[in-house]
Amino acid sequence: MTQPRSLAWLFVLLCWVCAFVGAAQAADSGLQAIPALSARITDTTGTLSPEQKAALDSRLAELERTKGSQIAVLIVPTTQPEAIEQYSIRVAEAWKIGRKDIGDGVIVLVAKDDRKLRIEVGRGLEGAVPDVYAKRIVTETIAPHFRQGDFSGGLSAGVEAIIQLINGETLPPPQQQHRNTNQGTNASDWWAPLLIGTFVLGSFLTAAIGKMMGASVTGGVAGVVTWLITSSLLVGGISAFVAFVLVLLVSSSLGNGSFGGTPGGWGGGWAGGS
């Protein structure tokens, strides 16, 4: 892990705030709002089933893991009063799909009620997916499925065609590869600093606000940090309880003594860019 996961979480919160502000501005101007980017597939129409979304997401995640490029799919009812070209540009500016300074992102936009479809390609992939190829994928690969009402099949076939073109392009290797090779040692990277940090924080808080309150706050902080690292509420809850008990026991037995040490850092995250 190379980046604090807390920063990634803060980034997600900021994205939601920006999306909310953008939605309010769009509503005031009469334009369609841009949905918040919270997944690789955003379907505001309920067209895809959970199983279809999961299968498509798995393919997109594999591309991101092996190649580094990112593809996002957005299905909306309509882009009116804007043309799909203008709306897709606003989506690209808001979502910033692809790695920063590489621009290897692609957005597949479907306006279902308008019967419109567009593939928006980042600067870094304009050579791999030129306009003529993108139009051919739309007309020859995706559209025939859509005419039959097979939206999942059309998107899967179109995404696969885009992936094949991206795989033929020479791009910088994905940063995730280094982190993935160290997954087996991630726990040892964070549990010791977390334990030290728990004792340091617990010692300070119990001396400042009392044993019970200090242990409670320390447990809450330890639980949140663990949750951000592991993405598991269960593990976070267990960590919070263990930290609460440890701080309470240690402060009771040692009379609120202090413990030395410095908290370490935890990392992870997902990089983005335009």
Secondary structure, DSSP 8 states (H G I E B T S, - for coil): --S-HHHHHHHHHHHHHHHHHHHHHHHHHT--------SSEEESS--S-HHHHHHHHHHHHHHHHHT--EEEEEEES--TTS-HHHHHHHHHHHH--S-TTT--EEEEEEETTTTEEEEEE-GGGTTTS-HHHHHHIIIIIIHHHHHTT-HHHHHHHHHHHHHHHHHTS-----THHHHHTTGGGHHHHHHHHHHHHHHHHHHHHHHHH-HHHHHHHHHHHHHHHHHHHH--HHHHHHHHHHHHHHHHHHHHHHTS------------------
